[in-house]
Amino acid sequence: MMTADSLRLADVHRQARSRLTAAQIETAELDARLLVEWVTGCDRLEAIRNPDRPIEQAVVVRLEEILIRRMNGESVHRIIGKRAFFGIELALSAETLEPRPDTEALVELVLPFLRQRIAEQGVADIIDLGTGTGAIALALLDQIRELRAVGVDVSLDALATARANAHINAVSDRFAALRSDWFSDVTGAYDLIVSNPPYIPSVEIAGLQREVVLHDPFRALDGGQDGLVPYRIIAGHARDYLRIGGVVAVEIGFGQREDIEAIFAAENFVLHGVQNDIGGHERALLFMPVQKD
């Protein structure tokens, strides 16, 4: 437990770091800094300039509660309630997956296509299936002013969160949220269908990190028996919602490229682009439909 007799900012940092290290939190130093900064309102520069700044006892008590949550497996960003993604800030909620840096590979993969599309026709429309926080759609809207996006999710909580995030990032005038189970209530045609679908095989979910198992929504993780069910749905219906020249882009799990490429090939799509994540793993695939004779 954090001591009450040492209430300087430097002491609070040190005790928080020590508590998380003792609990075998791998990112103890970073997590302690982020949580202390959030609770005290003192950023890194303040910690350097004024390490002897007194910290009120009520703040120390609050930090103790938060450290216990972290030691029990709740991630820093779930505790704080927000996370940065591709230069924007996203609020989190109970039924949204916490956006990961790996997903930024999907954004990077589709940006060149969308910029070219807009250069050709002046505007472009995308649909983000399983939008969650809205991370992918909103990051793209933030990057491209001529873009319009629909975020689809079956969860009302997720859709409310995505709408709030669109407002926070000043793109709500170009973002619409639609409740739909994949394509079931989707209408219209789009230049890009994009998705970070659930891709973890059902039997493997229990073995994931406890931060994921205990706090990420199961529905956003479970890809069915082989982890590929959502890809079959997307590949099987995407052509009906694509404009001429439109493409599909999806995030994938480790080692899934060949299987997913085969799923799309069976629906007359050809792989047109691959993007690696920050760890060097194939993380995002872009498919073009083969024009039928």
C-alpha positions in Angstrom: 0.0 0.0 0.0 1.2 3.5 -0.7 2.4 5.3 2.4 0.7 8.4 3.6 3.6 10.2 5.1 5.5 10.9 1.8 3.3 13.1 -0.3 5.9 14.6 -2.6 5.4 14.1 -6.4 8.7 12.2 -6.7 7.7 9.9 -3.9 4.4 9.2 -5.4 6.0 8.3 -8.7 8.5 6.0 -7.0 6.0 4.2 -4.9 3.6 3.6 -7.8 6.5 2.3 -9.9 7.5 0.0 -7.1 4.0 -1.3 -6.5 3.5 -2.3 -10.2 7.0 -3.8 -10.5 6.3 -6.0 -7.4 3.1 -7.1 -9.1 5.1 -8.1 -12.1 3.5 -5.7 -14.5 5.8 -5.7 -17.6 5.3 -2.0 -18.3 5.5 -0.9 -14.7 7.5 2.2 -15.2 5.4 3.6 -18.1 2.1 2.6 -16.5 3.1 4.2 -13.2 4.0 7.4 -15.0 0.8 7.6 -17.0 -1.4 6.8 -14.0 0.3 9.3 -11.7 0.1 12.0 -14.4 -3.6 11.3 -14.8 -4.5 11.3 -11.1 -2.3 14.3 -10.1 -2.6 16.4 -13.2 1.1 16.8 -13.2 2.8 16.0 -16.5 6.3 14.7 -17.1 7.8 18.2 -17.3 6.2 19.2 -14.0 7.7 16.0 -12.4 11.1 17.1 -13.6 10.8 20.8 -12.6 9.0 20.3 -9.3 9.7 16.8 -7.8 9.0 18.2 -4.3 5.5 19.3 -5.2 3.2 18.3 -2.3 0.4 15.8 -3.2 -2.8 15.8 -1.2 -3.7 12.7 0.8 -7.0 12.3 -1.1 -5.0 12.0 -4.4 -2.8 9.4 -2.9 -5.8 7.4 -1.8 -7.3 7.7 -5.3 -4.0 6.6 -6.9 -4.0 3.5 -4.6 -7.4 2.5 -5.8 -6.3 2.9 -9.4 -3.1 0.9 -8.9 -5.1 -2.0 -7.5 -7.2 -1.9 -10.6 -4.1 -2.1 -12.8 -2.6 -4.9 -10.7 -5.9 -6.8 -11.2 -5.5 -6.7 -14.9 -7.3 -3.6 -16.1 -5.2 -1.8 -18.7 -4.0 1.8 -18.2 -6.1 3.1 -21.0 -9.3 1.4 -19.8 -8.7 3.0 -16.4 -8.1 6.4 -17.9 -11.0 5.9 -20.3 -9.3 7.0 -23.5 -6.5 6.1 -25.9 -4.6 7.8 -28.7 -4.8 6.3 -32.2 -3.2 7.5 -35.4 -3.1 11.1 -34.0 -6.6 11.3 -32.6 -8.0 10.7 -29.2 -10.7 8.0 -28.6 -12.9 7.5 -25.6 -13.4 3.8 -24.6 -16.5 2.1 -23.2 -17.4 -1.3 -21.9 -18.4 -2.8 -25.3 -15.6 -1.3 -27.4 -12.2 -3.0 -28.1 -9.3 -0.9 -27.0 -7.6 0.3 -30.2 -4.1 -1.1 -30.6 -1.1 0.4 -32.4 -1.1 -2.6 -34.7 -4.4 -1.5 -36.2 -2.7 1.7 -37.5 -1.2 -0.6 -40.2 -4.7 -0.9 -41.7 -5.1 2.9 -41.8 -1.7 3.3 -43.5 -2.6 0.6 -46.0 -5.8 2.3 -47.3 -4.7 6.0 -47.2 -2.9 5.9 -50.6 -5.9 4.3 -52.3 -8.3 6.8 -50.8 -6.2 9.8 -51.7 -6.0 8.5 -55.3 -9.7 7.9 -55.4 -10.4 11.5 -54.2 -8.0 12.9 -56.7 -10.1 11.1 -59.4 -13.6 11.8 -58.2 -13.4 14.6 -55.6 -15.0 12.6 -52.7 -15.0 9.1 -51.4 -17.3 7.0 -49.1 -16.2 4.3 -46.8 -17.9 1.9 -44.4 -16.2 0.5 -41.3 -17.6 -2.8 -40.2 -17.4 -3.5 -36.5 -16.4 0.1 -35.9 -16.2 -0.1 -32.1 -14.7 3.2 -30.9 -14.8 4.4 -34.5 -11.0 4.3 -34.6 -10.4 3.3 -38.2 -13.1 5.4 -39.8 -12.4 8.5 -37.6 -8.6 8.3 -38.2 -9.3 8.3 -41.9 -11.7 11.2 -41.7 -9.1 13.1 -39.7 -6.5 12.5 -42.4 -8.8 13.2 -45.5 -11.3 16.1 -45.4 -13.0 14.9 -48.6 -13.9 11.6 -47.0 -17.3 10.4 -45.7 -17.7 7.4 -43.4 -20.4 5.0 -42.0 -19.4 3.1 -38.9 -21.3 -0.1 -38.4 -21.7 -2.1 -35.2 -24.2 -4.4 -33.6 -23.6 -2.8 -30.2 -25.6 0.4 -29.3 -22.9 1.2 -26.7 -20.2 1.0 -29.3 -22.2 3.2 -31.7 -22.7 5.8 -29.0 -19.0 5.8 -28.2 -18.1 6.2 -31.9 -20.5 9.1 -32.3 -19.0 10.8 -29.2 -15.5 10.2 -30.6 -16.5 11.7 -33.9 -17.7 14.8 -32.0 -14.5 14.9 -30.0 -12.4 14.9 -33.1 -14.5 17.4 -35.0 -15.6 15.0 -37.9 -19.1 14.2 -36.8 -20.5 16.1 -39.9 -18.9 13.4 -42.1 -19.6 10.4 -39.9 -22.8 8.3 -39.5 -23.3 5.4 -37.1 -25.4 2.5 -38.2 -26.6 -0.5 -36.1 -26.3 -3.6 -38.2 -25.1 -7.2 -37.9 -22.4 -7.0 -40.6 -24.2 -6.2 -43.8 -27.7 -7.0 -42.6 -29.0 -3.4 -42.6 -26.4 -1.8 -44.8 -27.5 0.0 -48.0 -25.7 1.9 -50.7 -22.3 1.5 -52.3 -18.8 2.5 -51.1 -15.4 3.1 -52.4 -13.8 1.2 -49.5 -15.1 -1.5 -47.1 -12.7 -1.7 -44.1 -12.8 -3.8 -41.0 -10.8 -5.0 -38.0 -13.1 -8.0 -37.4 -12.9 -10.5 -34.5 -10.2 -13.0 -35.6 -9.3 -15.0 -32.5 -10.4 -18.7 -32.6 -12.9 -19.2 -29.8 -10.8 -21.8 -27.9 -7.8 -19.5 -27.8 -9.5 -16.5 -26.1 -9.1 -17.8 -22.6 -5.3 -18.0 -23.1 -4.9 -14.3 -24.0 -3.5 -11.7 -21.7 -5.7 -11.0 -18.7 -6.1 -7.4 -19.7 -7.8 -8.7 -22.8 -9.7 -11.6 -21.4 -11.1 -9.7 -18.4 -11.8 -6.3 -19.9 -12.1 -6.4 -23.7 -15.6 -7.4 -25.0 -15.8 -11.1 -26.0 -17.8 -10.3 -29.1 -15.0 -8.1 -30.4 -12.5 -10.9 -30.1 -14.3 -14.1 -31.0 -13.8 -15.0 -34.7 -15.5 -18.4 -34.4 -14.1 -21.9 -34.3 -11.2 -21.1 -36.7 -11.1 -17.3 -36.2 -12.1 -16.8 -39.8 -15.9 -16.6 -39.7 -16.1 -12.8 -40.1 -13.8 -12.9 -43.2 -16.2 -15.3 -44.9 -19.1 -13.0 -44.2 -17.2 -9.9 -45.5 -15.8 -11.6 -48.6 -19.2 -13.2 -49.4 -21.1 -9.9 -49.4 -18.6 -7.1 -50.1 -19.1 -7.1 -53.8 -22.7 -6.1 -53.4 -21.7 -2.9 -51.6 -18.7 -1.8 -53.6 -18.6 0.9 -56.3 -16.7 0.1 -59.5 -13.0 0.3 -58.6 -13.7 -0.1 -54.9 -11.7 -2.2 -52.6 -11.9 -4.2 -49.3 -9.3 -3.9 -46.5 -9.1 -6.0 -43.4 -6.9 -6.5 -40.3 -5.7 -10.0 -39.7 -4.1 -12.1 -37.0 -0.7 -13.6 -36.9 -0.3 -16.4 -39.6 -3.8 -15.9 -41.1 -2.8 -14.4 -44.4 -2.9 -17.5 -46.6 -6.3 -18.6 -45.2 -7.9 -15.2 -45.6 -6.4 -14.7 -49.1 -8.0 -18.0 -50.1 -11.4 -17.0 -48.6 -11.4 -13.8 -50.7 -10.0 -15.6 -53.8 -13.0 -18.0 -53.6 -15.2 -14.9 -53.9 -13.3 -13.5 -56.9 -11.1 -11.0 -55.0 -7.3 -10.6 -55.6 -4.8 -9.5 -53.0 -3.6 -6.1 -54.0 -1.7 -4.8 -50.9 -0.1 -6.0 -47.6 0.9 -3.8 -44.6 3.1 -5.0 -41.7 2.5 -3.8 -38.2 5.1 -2.3 -35.9 6.4 -5.7 -35.0 7.0 -6.6 -38.6 4.1 -9.1 -38.9 1.6 -9.0 -41.8 -1.3 -7.2 -40.2 -3.5 -5.7 -43.0 -4.6 -6.9 -46.4 -6.2 -5.0 -49.3 -8.4 -6.9 -51.9 -9.7 -5.8 -55.3 -12.6 -7.6 -56.9 -11.9 -9.4 -60.1 -14.2 -8.1 -62.8 -16.5 -10.8 -64.1 -16.9 -11.3 -67.8 
